[in-house]
Amino acid sequence: MKFYEIKGFWGLAHFIVMAALVLSCLTLVPILLTMVTWNAVMGDLLEGPTIGFWQAALLAAALMLGAHMVFKPEIEFKFYREEDLLGGNGPQDSDSSKKGH
């Protein structure tokens, strides 16, 4: 792992400027891309409404959140038969049943 050594005031100033530049690019590029794409497709081609910067920011956030939920789901669903739950044989952990517990 490499470490970035900050030497003196100008090193700190350089680090702050570079961090601000990276963070602004990571936020502005998706927002502007969303706004330009929406306005080009909906505004020009389909003669629909155009959106501003803050509407594009909310739309970009919703698109990124939706993509995260689709491509990296973290919710797991387990289904059990009713007789297993009511018969006292409750849900068994598949790992513990394989180990002989």
C-alpha positions in Angstrom: 0.0 0.0 0.0 1.4 3.4 -1.0 1.1 6.4 1.3 0.9 10.0 0.1 3.2 12.1 2.3 2.0 15.7 2.8 4.9 18.1 3.4 4.2 21.6 4.6 1.4 24.0 3.7 1.7 23.6 0.0 1.5 19.9 0.2 -1.7 20.2 2.2 -3.1 22.7 -0.2 -2.2 20.5 -3.1 -3.9 17.5 -1.4 -7.1 19.5 -0.6 -7.3 20.9 -4.2 -6.9 17.4 -5.7 -9.4 15.8 -3.4 -12.0 18.5 -4.2 -11.3 18.1 -7.9 -11.8 14.3 -7.7 -15.0 14.6 -5.6 -16.5 17.3 -7.9 -15.8 15.2 -11.0 -17.4 12.1 -9.4 -20.5 14.0 -8.6 -20.8 16.5 -11.5 -20.1 14.1 -14.4 -23.0 11.8 -13.7 -25.4 14.7 -13.0 -24.5 16.6 -16.2 -24.6 13.4 -18.3 -28.1 12.6 -17.0 -29.2 16.2 -17.6 -27.9 16.3 -21.1 -29.2 12.9 -22.0 -32.7 13.6 -20.6 -32.9 17.0 -22.3 -31.7 15.6 -25.6 -34.1 12.7 -25.7 -37.1 14.1 -23.9 -36.8 17.7 -24.8 -35.6 17.7 -28.4 -36.7 14.4 -29.8 -40.0 13.8 -28.0 -40.9 17.4 -27.3 -41.4 16.7 -23.6 -40.2 18.6 -20.5 -36.6 19.5 -19.9 -35.0 19.2 -16.4 -32.6 21.4 -14.5 -29.4 20.6 -12.5 -31.1 19.7 -9.2 -33.7 17.5 -11.0 -30.9 15.8 -12.8 -29.1 15.3 -9.5 -32.1 13.5 -8.0 -32.6 11.5 -11.2 -29.0 10.4 -11.3 -29.1 9.4 -7.6 -32.3 7.4 -8.2 -30.7 5.7 -11.3 -27.5 4.8 -9.4 -29.5 3.5 -6.4 -31.7 1.4 -8.7 -28.7 0.0 -10.5 -27.1 -0.9 -7.2 -30.3 -2.7 -6.1 -30.5 -4.6 -9.3 -26.9 -5.6 -9.8 -25.8 -6.1 -6.1 -28.8 -7.3 -4.2 -28.2 -7.8 -0.5 -31.6 -9.1 0.4 -32.0 -12.9 0.6 -35.3 -14.6 0.5 -35.8 -18.1 2.0 -39.0 -20.1 1.5 -40.2 -22.8 3.8 -43.1 -25.3 3.6 -45.9 -24.6 6.1 -45.8 -28.1 7.6 -42.1 -27.7 8.4 -42.8 -24.5 10.3 -45.9 -25.9 12.1 -44.6 -29.4 12.7 -41.8 -28.3 15.0 -39.1 -28.9 12.4 -38.6 -25.2 12.0 -36.2 -23.7 9.5 -32.9 -25.6 9.6 -29.6 -24.0 8.8 -28.3 -25.9 5.8 -24.7 -25.5 7.0 -25.3 -26.9 10.5 -27.2 -29.9 9.1 -24.2 -30.8 6.9 -21.8 -30.7 9.8 -23.8 -33.2 11.8 -25.1 -30.8 14.5 
